[in-house]
Amino acid sequence: MEFILNFSCPDRAGLVRTVSNWLFDEGCNIIDSDQFRDSSSGRFFMRVHFNGGDNSRGGLSESFTNIAIANEMSWELWSTDEKPEVLIMVSKQDHCLIDLLYRNKNKELPINIPLVVSNHRDTYSLTAAEGIDFLHLSTDDKPAMERQLIAEIERRKIDFIVLARYMQILGPNICNLLPGRIINIHHSFLPGFKGARPYRQAFDRGVKLIGATAHYVTSDLDEGPIIEQGIERVDHRMDTKQLSAVGRDIERIVLAKAVRYQAEHRILLNGNRTVVFQ
């Protein structure tokens, strides 16, 4: 059985050796590993993918706990056999949803998608065709909508949420329930052109590059830690409709990368930034 260990902690000498010795003592074999030291915060980040032999996740977690405590680690351990349960939320524009469903069907994303939620009914047939449950939640009564959404998250044991062009703001109750586990795709290269109609904003400013940003959702609109970004060159001949068409391609690619990074436990939070082990 294979496992992934992620941790961050105050930087000190011997951390890689400590983890490597633990893996050796437990009869494990490293498949790949990566690490990063942030000189500004003095923190060390590491991701290790390893073969655990006959060990169980529970047994490994128990034996690693003392090491984690001694080194003040924030850490998690996962089995690669366990695919995360992912809830996708979408409004009317379906290009990101279509792309995620295709990639998942093609086994490009190691996730399970039990439910798609929308404030419109437009994507019902698309979702049903893939054998995935669809739930229409009106935003006319936001508190009631969020209560029902939380109930679905808990009932289905959702690991993370993907906002695939869901054009509504999630309230603090949802954001606080899943910190670092809600991914949004914003159709601009943040921190530029936040909020509504970014392609119109880009057109008005005459930009020569447009982009898209996948970031974690917080209670502050479009301010969450950035996971992945992409850009394409544009020129003065393009109107807002053409900019949007170019942008849709960027959005699909950027969001799919962010979802894969999350599913493969490649992202560690570093304050309002991220460390992404690609």
Protein Blocks (a to p, Z undefined) as FASTA:
>chain_A
ZZdddddddddehklmmmmmmmmmnopacfbdcddddfknopacddddddehjacfklmm
mmmmmmmmmnopacddddfklccdddddddfblklmmmmmmmmmnopaccddfbccdfbf
klmmmmmmnopacddddfklmmlmmmmmmmmmmmnopabdcdehiabdcdfklmmmmgoi
accdddbdcfehgajhkllmmmmnopabdcdddddddfbehkaccfbdcdddddfkbcfk
lmmmmmmmmmmmmmmmmmmmmmnopaccehjaccddZZ
